[in-house]
Amino acid sequence: MQKNAGAEATTLPWLQTTVREVLQLAESEEVAARTLRELAATSLQTVGVQYRILRESAVQVEMSELIGDTTVAELAALIDGRRQSAA
């Protein structure tokens, strides 16, 4: 994943793919408008998503943000915002 101003265009697709991989969902599964809870993520899967976000984007997302009412699309926007403020 890119770590520059152009990253916004790739964060959501990357995060959707990551969520599908970690939760073992079909590629056709719509995830952007759903929360990890709505996608029936287990606690271990949620930690896996958290780790992949940190590893790939160097952005820390709190567990409360991942298990709350934040959709995958909103998480992508959150990652973008934190990346920009860190730059």
N, C-alpha and C positions, 0 to 999 in steps of 0.2 A: 504494500500500500504506500502511496506517495505521502511524503511528509512536508508538503508545501501548500501554497495557496490554491493549487489545482486539486487538492485532495477532496474537497467537498463533492466533486462530481463522482468520485469513486467510493466514498465512505459508505453510503447506503447500499449499493450493490454488494460491496465487500462484506458488510455486516450481515446482510440477508444470507449470503452464501455461508458465512461463518456460523450463523444460527442454525441453518439447515444442516450443516455438517455435524455440529456438536449435538444437536437434538435428533440427528438421524432422520430428517424429514425428506420427503420427495422434493426434487428440484422444482416441481410445479407448485409446491405448497406456498400459498400467499402468507408472508410473514410481516411485511412492512407495517401494516395497520394493526398488528396484534402485539400483545405483551408476551413476555416469556411465560408468565403464568397462564395466559390463554392458550399458549402453545404446549402446555403441560410439561414444562421443563422441570426436571428434578433438581434438587439442591446441588448435586454433583455436576450436572450439566450447566447450571447457572454459574458455578465457579469456573467451569471450563470456558464459558463465553467471556467471563470477566478476565481470565488469564490471557485468552487470545487477543482481546481488545488491548490489554496492557502490552503484550509482546509485540503486536503488529503496529500499534499507533503511539505507544509510549504515553497513553492517557489512562489515568486511574478513574474507573467508574465504580462507585460504591455499590455494595450489595443491595442496599435499600433502593437504589435507583433501578437496579436490574429486576428486583422482585416486586416493585411497585406497579403503578399504573402507567408507566412509561412504555410507549410502543417502540418497536424496533426502529422505525423512522425517527422518532424523537430521540432515541439513543444515538443514532447516527448524527443528528444535529448537535446533540450535546458533545459528542466526541469532536466534531468540527469546531465548535465554539471553544472548547478547552485547548485544542491544538493551536488555534489562532491566538488565544490570550497568552499562551506559553512562548509564542514566536517572537 
